[in-house]
């Protein structure tokens, strides 16, 4: 809790939204699976922020859709990408999380969406003109 309190002091803007968002993000880590430690850290952070995004806790400073260099860059980049994937198939992120209970493979994306994660990232970038 000490860490969170010092974090709040650095927040500018809508404190209530940001604070709830941070708590929310950390709570998600409690229940999400991490592929027994094999999943990319950026994906773990991206899923946490995706859920936060869905709960409407989007602070200023998040990247716009289509921005970012890599799908597993983490935080808002990965969250936006996961939102795109979830749009292709409702419940995708929940299913991905479920699969990450016992391990992790990039093939989970192909299994759930029929395309490799690299192809999905290309489609996503193309869709938003990036
Ligand atoms: Zn986190």
Boltz pocket constraint, residues with backbone or C-beta under 6 A from the ligand:
constraints:
  - pocket:
      binder: B
      contacts: [[A, 25], [A, 26], [A, 29], [A, 44], [A, 45], [A, 48]]
      max_distance: 6.0
